[in-house]
Amino acid sequence: MPISVLIADDSVLPMALEAAWMDELPLARRTQIARWPSARARHRSLIASRLLREGLRQFGHRGAVLSSLHYTAHGRPALDLPVDFSISHCEGRVVCAVSTDGPIGVDVEAIGALTADDFPRYLNDGERAWAGRDPRRFLSVWTRKEAVAKAAGADSLARLRDIDTRPAGEGAAFAGQVWQTPALEMGSAHVAHLALRDRHAPWRATQVSRTWLERDLCIDRP
């Protein structure tokens, strides 16, 4: 299974657990998380880091797997390992996708009142017509665009309009490349999509519990 997608519920972390999880992270990640003014946002970022550790473990990377974590010029996190990964979080959900089969992107959003009319700069005419005033449809377009931008290593906001989600099927076109953008099952309150190059690449989505996240992931197990 070359692509693993791990999903967790958003939750409030006790202060002791927040501190312990922060201490386990490399300086670059701690610094990035500390910039979030909201405690809830910091907790989502910490949960995302735990999901990333678990995803790397699934592909045989154990121990201090996040020690090489750094940020690209576009602010995207990366590792000096033969994997690509993408993380996304919003109110209620945290998602991490890890791939050994090329670039990967993921985006999740909570459905609210926003529609395509609120973001005319970033959607093309066809996307706005399809989304109409339906918040779920708007976020279906938006999360596909964000996932592709992440997978392609692009500046997401600057290039979102250049990502065309109109091609038939689950594809999205960007810079001469067609990306596959399958939907993730998120329930009625959220929308999420992956972005990957190979339509035939198998992937698996797993819901991860808080208890699972709190255990010591560095310990090998069968």
N, C-alpha and C positions, 0 to 999 in steps of 0.2 A: 504494500500500500504506500505509494510514493507521496501522498498528501494526507496529512492529518489535521482535522479541524476540531479544536477544543472550545467548548462553550461553557460559561459559568454565569450564575446569577450575580448581579451587583449586590454587594452587602457591605454593611458597616463593620470595620475591623476594630477590636479592642485596642487601646493604645499600646499595650505590651506586644501584641501580635504585629501591629504596624511597625513598631520599632525593630522587632526581630527580623521581619521580612526585609526591611530597609537595610539592615546591617549585612544581610547576605548578598546584597547587590553590589556590582562594581560601581566605582565612583561616577562614571558617566551617567549611568541609569539613576543613581540616587540624586544626582544634581538635577536631572531632567524632571524627575517626579517631584522634587522639592519645590519646583517652580509653580506647581499647581496651587492656587490660593485656596481651593476648596478641599476640605478633608475627604469628601466623598470621591472627588476626582482622583486624589492621591491613592485612595483605596482601590479604585478601579485599575489604576496603573499597576499597583502591586499585584493584584489578582492576575492581570495580564502577564506579568513577569513569571508568576507561578505556572500559568498555563504554558508559557514558552518553555520553561524548564521541563515540564512533563512532555511536551511535544518533542523536544530534543532527546529526552530519555527513550522515547518510543523508537527513535532511529539509532539508538546505540550510543548516544553521547551522554556521558555521566560525569559526576564530579562538578568542578567549578566551570560549568559549561557557558556561563554568561561572562566570564572574565575578559573575553575579547570584544565585548559589546562596545560599539561606537556609533556615531551618527554621521550620515552622509551630508553633502552640501545642502540637500533639500530637507534635512532633518529626519530622514528615515533611519531607524535603527538597523544595524547590520552586525554580523558576527564573522569571525575568521574561521568558519566551518563550512563544509560542503553542503550547505542547506540554504534555503531562502525562507523568510518568514514574514508575516504581517500580523499586526494586532489592531484591534478596534474596540472601543467601548463607548457606551452611552448609558443613560439612566435605565437600569434594569438588566443590562446584558454586557458581558465581556467575551470577546472572541479572539482566538489566536489560530492562525493557519501556518503550518510548517510543511515545506516541500523539499524533496530531494529530486524533483523532476522539473527544475527550472523556476523562473520567477512566479511569485504568488502574491495576490493582494486580497484583502478582505475589508469590508466596511459594514457596520451595523448602525442603525438609527432607530430611535423610538418614534412611533407615529404620533404626530401632534396636529396642529392646525395649519402648518405651512403647506403651500401648494406651489405649482410651477410659476404662478403669477408673482411669487415673492422673489424668484431668482431668474429673471429673464436673461440676465447677462451670461449665465452659465449653461443654458439649455438652448438647443437649436429649435427651429420652427416645428419640425416634425415631432420632437420630444415634447414640446409644450402642447401641441395639439393632442397627442396621445394621452398625456397626463391630465389635461384639463384642470379641474379644480378638486381632483381626488388626492388627498394627502398620501395614501398608500401608493398610488401610481407615481406620484412625484418622487417619493423616496425609493421606489423601484429603479427609476432612472438615476437618481442621485447616488445611490449606493453602488450601482454598476460603474458609474463614472469614477467614483472615488477608488473603488477596488482596482480598476484598470490603471489609474494614475499611480497608485502605490506599486503595482506589479511592474509597471514600465519605468519606475524611478523618476517620474515627472513631478514637477511642482504642481500639486493637485489643483489649487484654485486657479493658477494662471493658465492651465491647460484643459480645464474641464470642458469648455465649449468645443474643443477640438476632438473630444472623444464622442463618437457617434454611436448611440445605442439603438439605432433604427434597423440595422441589418436583421434579416429573418432569423428566427431561432433565438438562441441564447447569446449570440455574438455581439461584440462591440468593436468598432474599428478605430484605430488610433495609430498615426504615423506609419501607415502602410501595413500594419499588423492587425489581424483579426484575433481578438481575445474571446475566450469562452467565459461566460459570466453566469454560472449556475446559481440558483437561489438556495439559501439555507433556510431550513424550517425553524421559524422563530416564534410562532404563535401569532395571535391577533394584534399584539401591541408593538411589534417590531418588524423591521425589514432588514435583510442582510443578503449580500452577494459575495461570491468569490470571483476572482479573475485569474485565469490560467491559459496557457497557450494551447495545450493539447486537449482536444475534446474527448479523447479516449483515456486520459489519465484517470485512474481510479482514485477516489478520495472517500474519506470516512469522517463523519461528524459525530462527536461524543459529548454528551452533557457531563460535566465534572462537578462533583459536590464540594461544598465547603470543607467537609471532613477530609476528603481526598487531598485537597489543596494544602491542608494544615500538616499533613504528615511529612516526614523527612524524605524529600525526593532524591536525595543523594545516595540513599541506601539501595543497593542493587536488590532486586527481587525477581522471582521466577516470572 
